[in-house]
């Protein structure tokens, strides 16, 4: 799914490995390792320097300069040189379990690296210990749901990756489902993230139509498959001060964090156990069981549409108590659903008897 930006990460690791060698590497060596031109090699060196990697020139080889990471820095890098680095059996078992659950590198160039690490870890174990590893892995089955194919978006992902690493402004052509049209606008790309098999990028808008009071109001989520084209510019940007993307996403019901919503919902005794046993995104304000086994559940989260679809998934086992706007919205949706199903009922298809249109109208009047 995320092969594009993992290919970029793979190239970054190759550059680090080449520069970490005692004699460093020539530009030609880096070209061979990356399979790219001279200009791209210099761009990768600049990326590493921007990330804080100290790179030095170490003389010439046949009139060709060599570059390498400063010796004192290489010794501190855990993936390059670690003296007396020894893993205990429990360390190896834990790492093996974590790697067995990996789904991020599936379908990416980094999967081979992951597999090589697994083989090296297992090579240190006895047969008895390997059997223990297998038994532990079988405790948890990886949840590898289908993921989208982003092979056609490789160039776009490559540009986004470069822009994120170098903090460079981009101009994107994007199709908005809500506006039902293409538009072009400048962005500051910040992070990739995955949700429900889809790849998204968190961006900061450069131009806002209305004044904002918080940096969060300048952030948006773009679905990578709907980015039609992208161009990287020479302009750089500063990362938004005080932004915590992990905390931001943890508060969203799915991927929308700038639509705060506070809901109070009644759940039947059938649905109540499922609500109580789960951890929900956002802040749970109330989870109180009633005398008949039903539940009053109050949640502060973000993503109006996501929350609405979640409530509808419970059918008659859920009833919105607050806010009134969401209650009316769901009632209207139920009314439209009944109208959609009514023609099929009239044509003689077997169905469960539901409320009449008059009853729905009466409920709508009561809710208003």
C-alpha positions in Angstrom: 0.0 0.0 0.0 2.6 2.6 1.1 5.3 1.3 -1.2 6.2 4.7 -2.6 7.3 6.4 0.6 8.9 3.2 1.8 11.0 3.1 -1.4 12.2 6.5 -0.4 13.0 5.4 3.1 14.9 2.4 1.6 17.0 4.8 -0.4 17.7 7.0 2.6 18.9 3.9 4.5 21.2 3.0 1.6 22.8 6.5 1.7 23.4 6.2 5.4 25.0 2.8 5.0 27.3 4.0 2.3 28.4 7.1 4.2 28.9 5.2 7.4 31.7 3.1 5.9 35.2 3.9 7.1 36.3 5.3 3.8 32.9 6.8 3.1 31.6 6.9 -0.5 32.1 8.7 -3.8 29.2 10.3 -5.6 29.5 7.5 -8.2 29.2 4.9 -5.4 26.0 6.5 -4.2 24.7 6.6 -7.8 25.3 2.9 -8.1 23.6 2.1 -4.8 20.6 4.3 -5.5 20.3 3.8 -9.2 20.0 7.5 -9.8 21.8 10.5 -11.3 24.4 12.8 -9.7 21.9 15.6 -9.0 19.6 13.2 -7.0 22.6 12.0 -5.0 23.5 15.5 -3.9 19.8 16.1 -3.0 19.9 13.0 -0.7 23.1 14.3 1.0 21.3 17.6 1.6 18.3 15.8 3.0 20.6 14.0 5.5 22.3 17.2 6.5 18.9 18.9 7.0 18.0 16.0 9.3 21.0 16.6 11.4 23.5 14.0 10.0 27.0 15.5 10.1 28.7 14.7 6.8 32.3 15.5 6.0 34.5 15.4 2.9 37.4 13.0 3.4 39.8 13.8 0.6 39.9 12.6 -2.9 40.1 9.3 -4.7 41.3 9.6 -8.3 40.3 13.3 -8.2 36.9 12.3 -6.9 35.7 13.6 -3.5 34.5 11.1 -0.9 31.9 11.8 1.7 31.2 10.1 5.0 29.5 10.5 8.3 31.7 11.9 11.0 33.3 9.0 13.0 32.1 10.1 16.4 28.6 10.2 15.1 28.7 6.8 13.5 29.5 5.2 16.8 26.3 6.6 18.3 24.1 5.3 15.6 22.2 2.2 16.7 21.8 0.8 13.2 25.4 1.3 12.2 27.8 0.4 15.0 26.9 -0.6 18.6 29.6 -2.0 20.9 28.6 -4.9 23.1 25.0 -4.8 21.9 23.5 -8.1 23.3 19.9 -9.1 23.3 18.5 -11.4 26.0 16.2 -14.2 25.0 13.2 -12.2 26.2 14.3 -9.3 24.0 14.5 -11.6 20.9 11.2 -13.1 21.7 9.6 -9.7 22.0 11.2 -8.4 18.8 10.1 -11.5 16.9 6.5 -11.1 18.1 6.4 -7.5 17.1 7.8 -8.2 13.6 5.4 -11.1 13.1 2.5 -8.6 13.5 4.0 -6.1 11.1 1.7 -5.0 8.3 3.2 -1.6 7.5 6.0 -3.0 5.4 3.9 -5.5 3.4 4.2 -4.8 -0.3 7.2 -2.4 0.2 10.9 -2.7 -0.4 11.4 -2.8 3.4 9.7 -6.2 3.7 12.9 -7.9 2.6 14.8 -6.1 5.3 12.3 -7.1 7.9 12.5 -10.7 6.8 16.3 -10.6 7.0 16.1 -9.3 10.5 13.7 -12.1 11.5 16.1 -14.7 10.0 19.1 -13.3 11.9 17.1 -13.2 15.1 16.1 -16.8 14.7 19.6 -17.9 13.9 20.7 -17.0 17.4 18.1 -19.4 18.9 18.2 -23.1 19.8 15.6 -25.4 18.3 13.7 -25.4 21.7 13.7 -21.6 21.7 12.5 -21.5 18.1 9.6 -23.7 19.0 8.8 -21.2 21.9 8.9 -18.3 19.4 6.4 -20.2 17.1 4.1 -20.9 20.0 4.2 -17.2 21.1 3.5 -16.0 17.5 0.5 -18.3 17.3 -1.0 -16.5 20.3 -1.9 -13.5 18.1 -3.1 -13.7 14.5 -2.0 -10.6 12.3 -5.0 -8.7 11.2 -4.0 -8.1 7.6 -7.0 -6.6 6.0 -7.0 -5.6 2.3 -5.0 -2.5 1.4 -5.2 -0.2 -1.6 -2.7 -0.5 -4.4 -0.9 2.8 -4.7 1.5 1.8 -7.5 0.0 4.4 -9.9 0.7 7.1 -7.3 4.4 6.2 -6.8 5.7 9.5 -8.3 3.3 11.6 -6.1 4.3 9.7 -3.0 7.9 10.1 -3.9 7.5 13.9 -4.2 5.5 14.1 -0.9 8.2 12.1 0.9 10.9 14.4 -0.4 8.9 17.5 0.6 8.2 16.1 4.1 11.9 15.3 4.7 13.1 18.7 3.4 10.1 20.7 4.7 9.3 22.1 1.2 6.1 23.7 0.1 4.1 21.9 -2.6 1.3 22.8 -5.0 -1.3 20.0 -5.4 -4.2 19.3 -7.7 -6.8 17.6 -5.6 -10.3 16.2 -6.0 -12.7 16.9 -3.1 -15.6 14.6 -2.6 -17.5 17.2 -0.6 -17.1 19.9 -3.2 -17.3 17.5 -6.1 -14.6 19.3 -8.0 -10.8 19.6 -8.6 -8.9 22.5 -7.1 -5.3 23.5 -6.9 -3.7 25.0 -3.7 -0.4 25.2 -1.8 0.3 22.9 1.1 3.0 22.1 3.7 3.1 18.3 3.8 3.7 17.0 7.4 3.0 13.3 7.8 1.8 10.1 6.1 -0.6 7.9 8.0 -2.8 4.9 7.3 -6.4 4.3 8.1 -8.7 1.4 7.1 -6.4 0.3 4.3 -6.0 3.8 2.9 -3.0 6.1 2.8 -3.4 9.7 3.8 -1.2 12.7 4.3 -1.6 15.4 7.0 -0.9 18.8 5.5 -1.0 22.4 6.6 -2.9 24.8 4.3 -0.8 27.8 3.3 -3.8 30.1 2.6 -7.0 30.2 4.7 -10.3 31.6 3.6 -11.1 32.7 7.1 -9.0 33.8 10.1 -8.0 31.0 12.5 -7.2 31.1 16.2 -5.4 27.7 16.4 -2.8 26.0 14.3 -5.0 22.9 14.2 -7.5 24.8 12.2 -5.0 25.1 9.4 -4.5 21.3 9.1 -6.3 19.0 6.6 -6.2 15.4 5.6 -5.7 14.5 1.9 -6.4 11.1 0.5 -3.3 10.2 -1.6 -5.4 8.5 -4.3 -7.3 11.8 -4.9 -4.1 13.8 -5.4 -4.1 14.3 -9.2 -0.7 16.0 -9.5 1.9 17.7 -7.3 4.8 20.0 -7.7 7.5 20.7 -5.1 8.7 24.3 -4.8 11.9 25.8 -3.5 10.2 27.5 -0.6 10.7 25.9 2.8 8.4 26.0 5.9 8.7 25.6 9.6 7.0 22.7 11.3 3.8 24.0 13.2 4.9 24.8 16.7 3.2 22.7 19.5 1.6 20.3 17.0 1.3 16.7 18.3 -0.1 14.7 15.4 -0.4 11.4 17.3 -2.5 13.1 20.0 -4.6 14.8 17.3 -5.4 11.5 15.4 -6.1 9.7 18.7 -9.0 12.1 19.4 -10.6 11.7 15.9 -13.2 9.0 15.5 -11.5 8.1 12.2 -9.4 10.6 10.3 -11.2 13.9 10.8 -10.0 15.9 13.8 -11.4 19.4 13.0 -15.1 18.5 13.5 -15.5 18.3 17.3 -18.7 16.7 18.3 -20.1 15.7 21.7 -22.8 13.0 21.7 -25.0 11.3 24.2 -26.5 8.0 23.0 -28.8 5.4 24.5 -27.8 1.8 23.7 -30.0 -1.2 24.3 -29.1 -4.0 26.6 -28.0 -6.0 23.5 -25.5 -3.4 22.4 -24.4 -2.2 25.8 -21.8 -4.9 26.5 -20.0 -4.1 23.2 -19.9 -0.4 24.0 -18.5 -1.0 27.5 -15.8 -3.4 26.5 -14.2 -1.2 23.9 -11.8 1.8 24.0 -13.3 4.7 22.0 -11.3 7.5 20.4 -11.7 10.8 22.1 -12.9 11.4 25.7 -15.6 9.2 27.3 -17.6 11.5 29.6 -20.3 9.0 30.7 -20.8 5.3 30.5 -23.7 4.5 32.9 -25.7 1.3 32.9 -29.4 1.6 33.4 -31.7 -0.6 35.5 -32.9 -2.5 32.4 -29.4 -3.3 31.2 -29.3 -0.5 28.6 -26.6 2.1 28.6 -26.2 5.9 28.5 -23.0 6.7 26.7 -21.5 10.2 26.3 -18.4 10.8 24.1 -16.4 13.9 23.1 -14.6 13.2 19.8 -14.3 14.5 16.3 -15.7 13.6 12.9 -19.4 14.2 12.6 -20.0 12.0 9.6 -17.9 9.1 11.0 -19.9 9.2 14.3 -23.2 9.4 12.5 -22.4 6.3 10.4 -21.2 4.4 13.5 -24.5 5.1 15.4 -26.6 4.1 12.4 -24.7 0.7 12.3 -26.4 -0.2 15.5 -29.9 0.2 14.0 -32.7 0.2 16.5 -30.2 -0.7 19.3 -29.1 3.0 19.5 -30.9 6.3 20.0 -29.2 9.7 19.9 -30.2 11.8 22.9 -27.9 14.7 22.2 -27.1 16.8 20.3 -30.6 17.5 18.8 -29.1 18.3 15.4 -27.6 14.8 15.1 -30.8 13.3 16.3 -32.8 15.1 13.6 -30.2 14.2 11.0 -30.3 10.5 11.8 -34.1 10.6 11.8 -34.1 12.2 8.4 -31.7 9.5 7.1 -34.1 6.8 8.4 -36.9 8.5 6.6 -35.0 8.6 3.4 -34.0 4.9 3.8 -37.7 4.0 4.2 -38.5 5.9 1.1 -35.8 4.0 -0.8 -37.0 0.6 0.4 -40.7 1.3 0.0 -40.8 0.7 -3.8 -39.3 -2.7 -3.4 -41.9 -3.6 -0.8 -44.6 -2.5 -3.2 -43.2 -4.7 -5.9 -43.8 -7.8 -3.8 -40.3 -8.5 -2.4 -40.3 -10.1 1.0 -39.3 -7.8 3.8 -39.8 -7.2 7.5 -42.7 -4.9 8.3 -41.3 -1.4 9.3 -42.8 1.8 10.5 -45.2 3.5 8.2 -44.4 6.9 6.5 -47.0 8.5 8.7 -45.3 7.2 11.8 -41.9 8.5 10.7 -43.4 11.9 10.1 -44.9 11.8 13.5 -41.5 11.0 15.0 -39.9 13.8 13.0 -42.5 16.2 14.4 -41.9 15.0 18.0 -38.1 15.4 17.6 -38.5 19.0 16.4 
